[in-house]
Amino acid sequence: MMAAPLHVGSIKTTRVILGSLLLIISINALGGGWYGMAGAPNVPREWLAGSPFSDYFVPALILFVFVGIHFFIGAMAVLRKNQYAVQWAYSCAAVLFTWIVLQVAIIGYVSWLQPAMAIAAIVIFLLAHKLSRG
């Protein structure tokens, strides 16, 4: 017997999955941003060689604000059925994908989280599209 394909049936289910994903990524980015602004003691500074940054404070601040806070607002918009929820979700997908592309361009591939977050950005885009059709 073949397994049924993954199907996000109802708009309510789509909204919950999308909002939850946005919230999880928000928490991850806020934590990572906070850690980076505190000096990121266990992250090699060599990763910044050739970048415009001498330490992790500025990239961590960008992560905290543009990913962490942005995604939190997006999650709340989606979960509270705000009229701009779909636009927030699309913008979150764009922000996350841009963040990862720039990160890899500047410091290279250093973590499994980079491709995982690129895939998450695509999933967010697809869920936002499904929500927009609901």
ROMAR-946325 format. One record per residue (C-alpha): residue in one letter; x, y, z; residue number from 1. Coordinates in Angstrom, 3 decimals, padded with zeros to 6 digits. Example, Ala and Ser with C-alpha at 12.3 -4.5 7.8 and 13.67 -1.06 7.14 Angstrom:
<lumlo><residu>A</residu><x>012.300</x><y>-004.500</y><z>007.800</z><num>1</num></lumlo>
<lumlo><residu>S</residu><x>013.670</x><y>-001.060</y><z>007.140</z><num>2</num></lumlo>
***
This chain:
<lumlo><residu>M</residu><x>000.000</x><y>000.000</y><z>000.000</z><num>1</num></lumlo>
<lumlo><residu>M</residu><x>001.411</x><y>003.379</y><z>-000.981</z><num>2</num></lumlo>
<lumlo><residu>A</residu><x>001.570</x><y>006.221</y><z>001.493</z><num>3</num></lumlo>
<lumlo><residu>A</residu><x>-000.715</x><y>009.141</y><z>000.799</z><num>4</num></lumlo>
<lumlo><residu>P</residu><x>001.130</x><y>012.267</y><z>-000.380</z><num>5</num></lumlo>
<lumlo><residu>L</residu><x>001.519</x><y>015.095</y><z>002.105</z><num>6</num></lumlo>
<lumlo><residu>H</residu><x>-001.563</x><y>017.202</y><z>001.717</z><num>7</num></lumlo>
<lumlo><residu>V</residu><x>-002.379</x><y>020.300</y><z>003.649</z><num>8</num></lumlo>
<lumlo><residu>G</residu><x>-006.132</x><y>020.040</y><z>003.430</z><num>9</num></lumlo>
<lumlo><residu>S</residu><x>-007.928</x><y>022.902</y><z>005.021</z><num>10</num></lumlo>
<lumlo><residu>I</residu><x>-007.072</x><y>026.558</y><z>005.091</z><num>11</num></lumlo>
<lumlo><residu>K</residu><x>-007.159</x><y>026.339</y><z>008.896</z><num>12</num></lumlo>
<lumlo><residu>T</residu><x>-004.480</x><y>023.614</y><z>008.808</z><num>13</num></lumlo>
<lumlo><residu>T</residu><x>-002.422</x><y>025.644</y><z>006.339</z><num>14</num></lumlo>
<lumlo><residu>R</residu><x>-002.688</x><y>028.717</y><z>008.581</z><num>15</num></lumlo>
<lumlo><residu>V</residu><x>-001.603</x><y>026.775</y><z>011.680</z><num>16</num></lumlo>
<lumlo><residu>I</residu><x>001.352</x><y>025.120</y><z>009.919</z><num>17</num></lumlo>
<lumlo><residu>L</residu><x>002.475</x><y>028.390</y><z>008.321</z><num>18</num></lumlo>
<lumlo><residu>G</residu><x>002.065</x><y>030.417</y><z>011.507</z><num>19</num></lumlo>
<lumlo><residu>S</residu><x>003.896</x><y>027.778</y><z>013.547</z><num>20</num></lumlo>
<lumlo><residu>L</residu><x>006.769</x><y>027.610</y><z>011.065</z><num>21</num></lumlo>
<lumlo><residu>L</residu><x>007.099</x><y>031.401</y><z>011.081</z><num>22</num></lumlo>
<lumlo><residu>L</residu><x>007.068</x><y>031.434</y><z>014.881</z><num>23</num></lumlo>
<lumlo><residu>I</residu><x>009.702</x><y>028.685</y><z>015.169</z><num>24</num></lumlo>
<lumlo><residu>I</residu><x>012.016</x><y>030.494</y><z>012.756</z><num>25</num></lumlo>
<lumlo><residu>S</residu><x>011.376</x><y>033.761</y><z>014.620</z><num>26</num></lumlo>
<lumlo><residu>I</residu><x>012.410</x><y>032.208</y><z>017.929</z><num>27</num></lumlo>
<lumlo><residu>N</residu><x>015.494</x><y>030.682</y><z>016.298</z><num>28</num></lumlo>
<lumlo><residu>A</residu><x>016.516</x><y>034.007</y><z>014.725</z><num>29</num></lumlo>
<lumlo><residu>L</residu><x>015.866</x><y>035.997</y><z>017.903</z><num>30</num></lumlo>
<lumlo><residu>G</residu><x>017.977</x><y>033.534</y><z>019.902</z><num>31</num></lumlo>
<lumlo><residu>G</residu><x>020.735</x><y>033.463</y><z>017.305</z><num>32</num></lumlo>
<lumlo><residu>G</residu><x>020.697</x><y>037.230</y><z>016.996</z><num>33</num></lumlo>
<lumlo><residu>W</residu><x>020.891</x><y>037.669</y><z>020.756</z><num>34</num></lumlo>
<lumlo><residu>Y</residu><x>023.763</x><y>035.159</y><z>020.946</z><num>35</num></lumlo>
<lumlo><residu>G</residu><x>025.627</x><y>036.953</y><z>018.160</z><num>36</num></lumlo>
<lumlo><residu>M</residu><x>025.136</x><y>040.388</y><z>019.701</z><num>37</num></lumlo>
<lumlo><residu>A</residu><x>026.527</x><y>038.953</y><z>022.951</z><num>38</num></lumlo>
<lumlo><residu>G</residu><x>029.733</x><y>038.064</y><z>021.107</z><num>39</num></lumlo>
<lumlo><residu>A</residu><x>029.032</x><y>034.556</y><z>019.768</z><num>40</num></lumlo>
<lumlo><residu>P</residu><x>031.884</x><y>033.049</y><z>021.807</z><num>41</num></lumlo>
<lumlo><residu>N</residu><x>031.657</x><y>029.583</y><z>020.223</z><num>42</num></lumlo>
<lumlo><residu>V</residu><x>031.397</x><y>030.733</y><z>016.605</z><num>43</num></lumlo>
<lumlo><residu>P</residu><x>034.728</x><y>030.953</y><z>014.740</z><num>44</num></lumlo>
<lumlo><residu>R</residu><x>035.702</x><y>034.526</y><z>013.861</z><num>45</num></lumlo>
<lumlo><residu>E</residu><x>037.549</x><y>033.102</y><z>010.852</z><num>46</num></lumlo>
<lumlo><residu>W</residu><x>034.163</x><y>032.803</y><z>009.155</z><num>47</num></lumlo>
<lumlo><residu>L</residu><x>034.122</x><y>036.608</y><z>008.950</z><num>48</num></lumlo>
<lumlo><residu>A</residu><x>037.450</x><y>036.805</y><z>007.075</z><num>49</num></lumlo>
<lumlo><residu>G</residu><x>036.863</x><y>038.689</y><z>003.832</z><num>50</num></lumlo>
<lumlo><residu>S</residu><x>033.500</x><y>039.980</y><z>005.004</z><num>51</num></lumlo>
<lumlo><residu>P</residu><x>032.709</x><y>043.598</y><z>005.857</z><num>52</num></lumlo>
<lumlo><residu>F</residu><x>032.313</x><y>042.593</y><z>009.532</z><num>53</num></lumlo>
<lumlo><residu>S</residu><x>034.991</x><y>042.419</y><z>012.230</z><num>54</num></lumlo>
<lumlo><residu>D</residu><x>032.685</x><y>040.714</y><z>014.732</z><num>55</num></lumlo>
<lumlo><residu>Y</residu><x>029.198</x><y>039.210</y><z>014.858</z><num>56</num></lumlo>
<lumlo><residu>F</residu><x>027.337</x><y>042.160</y><z>016.379</z><num>57</num></lumlo>
<lumlo><residu>V</residu><x>026.057</x><y>043.823</y><z>013.176</z><num>58</num></lumlo>
<lumlo><residu>P</residu><x>025.057</x><y>040.625</y><z>011.333</z><num>59</num></lumlo>
<lumlo><residu>A</residu><x>023.415</x><y>039.387</y><z>014.549</z><num>60</num></lumlo>
<lumlo><residu>L</residu><x>021.491</x><y>042.642</y><z>014.903</z><num>61</num></lumlo>
<lumlo><residu>I</residu><x>020.304</x><y>042.291</y><z>011.301</z><num>62</num></lumlo>
<lumlo><residu>L</residu><x>019.268</x><y>038.685</y><z>012.008</z><num>63</num></lumlo>
<lumlo><residu>F</residu><x>017.449</x><y>039.726</y><z>015.184</z><num>64</num></lumlo>
<lumlo><residu>V</residu><x>015.509</x><y>042.579</y><z>013.570</z><num>65</num></lumlo>
<lumlo><residu>F</residu><x>014.997</x><y>041.598</y><z>009.935</z><num>66</num></lumlo>
<lumlo><residu>V</residu><x>014.432</x><y>037.898</y><z>010.467</z><num>67</num></lumlo>
<lumlo><residu>G</residu><x>013.464</x><y>037.467</y><z>014.126</z><num>68</num></lumlo>
<lumlo><residu>I</residu><x>011.105</x><y>040.389</y><z>014.617</z><num>69</num></lumlo>
<lumlo><residu>H</residu><x>009.860</x><y>040.312</y><z>011.020</z><num>70</num></lumlo>
<lumlo><residu>F</residu><x>008.952</x><y>036.632</y><z>011.333</z><num>71</num></lumlo>
<lumlo><residu>F</residu><x>007.269</x><y>037.191</y><z>014.702</z><num>72</num></lumlo>
<lumlo><residu>I</residu><x>005.017</x><y>039.856</y><z>013.169</z><num>73</num></lumlo>
<lumlo><residu>G</residu><x>004.367</x><y>037.552</y><z>010.217</z><num>74</num></lumlo>
<lumlo><residu>A</residu><x>003.458</x><y>034.660</y><z>012.513</z><num>75</num></lumlo>
<lumlo><residu>M</residu><x>001.045</x><y>036.827</y><z>014.495</z><num>76</num></lumlo>
<lumlo><residu>A</residu><x>-000.533</x><y>038.148</y><z>011.290</z><num>77</num></lumlo>
<lumlo><residu>V</residu><x>-001.060</x><y>034.611</y><z>009.970</z><num>78</num></lumlo>
<lumlo><residu>L</residu><x>-002.314</x><y>033.119</y><z>013.238</z><num>79</num></lumlo>
<lumlo><residu>R</residu><x>-004.635</x><y>036.061</y><z>013.935</z><num>80</num></lumlo>
<lumlo><residu>K</residu><x>-006.015</x><y>036.032</y><z>010.374</z><num>81</num></lumlo>
<lumlo><residu>N</residu><x>-004.859</x><y>039.586</y><z>009.714</z><num>82</num></lumlo>
<lumlo><residu>Q</residu><x>-005.850</x><y>040.953</y><z>006.311</z><num>83</num></lumlo>
<lumlo><residu>Y</residu><x>-002.148</x><y>041.269</y><z>005.416</z><num>84</num></lumlo>
<lumlo><residu>A</residu><x>-001.173</x><y>037.780</y><z>006.580</z><num>85</num></lumlo>
<lumlo><residu>V</residu><x>-000.383</x><y>036.473</y><z>003.107</z><num>86</num></lumlo>
<lumlo><residu>Q</residu><x>001.762</x><y>039.509</y><z>002.260</z><num>87</num></lumlo>
<lumlo><residu>W</residu><x>003.637</x><y>039.116</y><z>005.561</z><num>88</num></lumlo>
<lumlo><residu>A</residu><x>004.232</x><y>035.438</y><z>004.837</z><num>89</num></lumlo>
<lumlo><residu>Y</residu><x>005.505</x><y>036.160</y><z>001.318</z><num>90</num></lumlo>
<lumlo><residu>S</residu><x>007.827</x><y>038.839</y><z>002.688</z><num>91</num></lumlo>
<lumlo><residu>C</residu><x>009.122</x><y>036.412</y><z>005.323</z><num>92</num></lumlo>
<lumlo><residu>A</residu><x>009.953</x><y>033.891</y><z>002.606</z><num>93</num></lumlo>
<lumlo><residu>A</residu><x>011.800</x><y>036.575</y><z>000.628</z><num>94</num></lumlo>
<lumlo><residu>V</residu><x>013.679</x><y>037.873</y><z>003.678</z><num>95</num></lumlo>
<lumlo><residu>L</residu><x>014.775</x><y>034.393</y><z>004.768</z><num>96</num></lumlo>
<lumlo><residu>F</residu><x>015.886</x><y>033.335</y><z>001.302</z><num>97</num></lumlo>
<lumlo><residu>T</residu><x>017.800</x><y>036.601</y><z>000.836</z><num>98</num></lumlo>
<lumlo><residu>W</residu><x>019.412</x><y>036.252</y><z>004.271</z><num>99</num></lumlo>
<lumlo><residu>I</residu><x>020.645</x><y>032.746</y><z>003.464</z><num>100</num></lumlo>
<lumlo><residu>V</residu><x>021.893</x><y>033.627</y><z>-000.025</z><num>101</num></lumlo>
<lumlo><residu>L</residu><x>023.834</x><y>036.617</y><z>001.335</z><num>102</num></lumlo>
<lumlo><residu>Q</residu><x>025.151</x><y>034.602</y><z>004.269</z><num>103</num></lumlo>
<lumlo><residu>V</residu><x>026.482</x><y>031.841</y><z>002.015</z><num>104</num></lumlo>
<lumlo><residu>A</residu><x>027.929</x><y>034.426</y><z>-000.399</z><num>105</num></lumlo>
<lumlo><residu>I</residu><x>029.782</x><y>036.174</y><z>002.439</z><num>106</num></lumlo>
<lumlo><residu>I</residu><x>030.923</x><y>033.331</y><z>004.715</z><num>107</num></lumlo>
<lumlo><residu>G</residu><x>030.350</x><y>030.234</y><z>002.589</z><num>108</num></lumlo>
<lumlo><residu>Y</residu><x>028.614</x><y>027.007</y><z>003.532</z><num>109</num></lumlo>
<lumlo><residu>V</residu><x>029.218</x><y>026.445</y><z>007.251</z><num>110</num></lumlo>
<lumlo><residu>S</residu><x>026.088</x><y>024.787</y><z>008.640</z><num>111</num></lumlo>
<lumlo><residu>W</residu><x>023.300</x><y>022.382</y><z>007.794</z><num>112</num></lumlo>
<lumlo><residu>L</residu><x>020.944</x><y>025.203</y><z>008.842</z><num>113</num></lumlo>
<lumlo><residu>Q</residu><x>021.724</x><y>027.131</y><z>005.650</z><num>114</num></lumlo>
<lumlo><residu>P</residu><x>020.112</x><y>024.662</y><z>003.220</z><num>115</num></lumlo>
<lumlo><residu>A</residu><x>017.427</x><y>023.861</y><z>005.815</z><num>116</num></lumlo>
<lumlo><residu>M</residu><x>016.445</x><y>027.541</y><z>006.020</z><num>117</num></lumlo>
<lumlo><residu>A</residu><x>016.515</x><y>027.891</y><z>002.215</z><num>118</num></lumlo>
<lumlo><residu>I</residu><x>014.086</x><y>024.974</y><z>002.022</z><num>119</num></lumlo>
<lumlo><residu>A</residu><x>011.994</x><y>026.545</y><z>004.800</z><num>120</num></lumlo>
<lumlo><residu>A</residu><x>011.774</x><y>029.763</y><z>002.755</z><num>121</num></lumlo>
<lumlo><residu>I</residu><x>010.416</x><y>027.790</y><z>-000.200</z><num>122</num></lumlo>
<lumlo><residu>V</residu><x>007.913</x><y>025.962</y><z>002.035</z><num>123</num></lumlo>
<lumlo><residu>I</residu><x>006.772</x><y>029.297</y><z>003.511</z><num>124</num></lumlo>
<lumlo><residu>F</residu><x>006.267</x><y>030.670</y><z>000.003</z><num>125</num></lumlo>
<lumlo><residu>L</residu><x>004.213</x><y>027.607</y><z>-001.001</z><num>126</num></lumlo>
<lumlo><residu>L</residu><x>002.084</x><y>027.738</y><z>002.155</z><num>127</num></lumlo>
<lumlo><residu>A</residu><x>001.511</x><y>031.477</y><z>001.677</z><num>128</num></lumlo>
<lumlo><residu>H</residu><x>000.429</x><y>030.771</y><z>-001.884</z><num>129</num></lumlo>
<lumlo><residu>K</residu><x>-002.001</x><y>028.102</y><z>-000.687</z><num>130</num></lumlo>
<lumlo><residu>L</residu><x>-003.347</x><y>030.491</y><z>001.957</z><num>131</num></lumlo>
<lumlo><residu>S</residu><x>-003.840</x><y>033.154</y><z>-000.705</z><num>132</num></lumlo>
<lumlo><residu>R</residu><x>-005.978</x><y>030.731</y><z>-002.757</z><num>133</num></lumlo>
<lumlo><residu>G</residu><x>-008.156</x><y>029.769</y><z>000.228</z><num>134</num></lumlo>
***
